């Protein structure tokens, strides 16, 4: 399996976990010593497969599940250079009686021996401003 196939399978497993909470399904795609970093964001750097999975589970619970709907789309197909892969994305969060919150960014992955060794997420600066503004106006309406 090539890195694009591994990434696509990982992305599908992640989306399934967002829906049903079965985070164990993404374990097989991550190296045991993998790292996760939200570049320029408030999230801590996670080191190790278990720490990454715990962080993603908590992040989805604290963010995605608090909206009525979340739709993630790829803005670009996965692009590879050696063992690196990147893709630009857009996530639209919907909440009744509030405008959609649209967040865009880029995800970058480093593969090692068929496993994801590093994940970097970088949200655009415009999206960071939009999140802060939206949360200030509508954040109190999010589901508990």
Protein Blocks (a to p, Z undefined) as FASTA:
>chain_A
ZZklmmmmmmmmmmmmmmnopaklmmmmpcfkbccddehiabdcdedjklmmmmmmmmmm
mmmmmpmbdcdddfbdcddehjbccdddddddddehiacdddddddddddeehiafbdcd
dddfklmmmmmmmmmmmmmmpcZZ
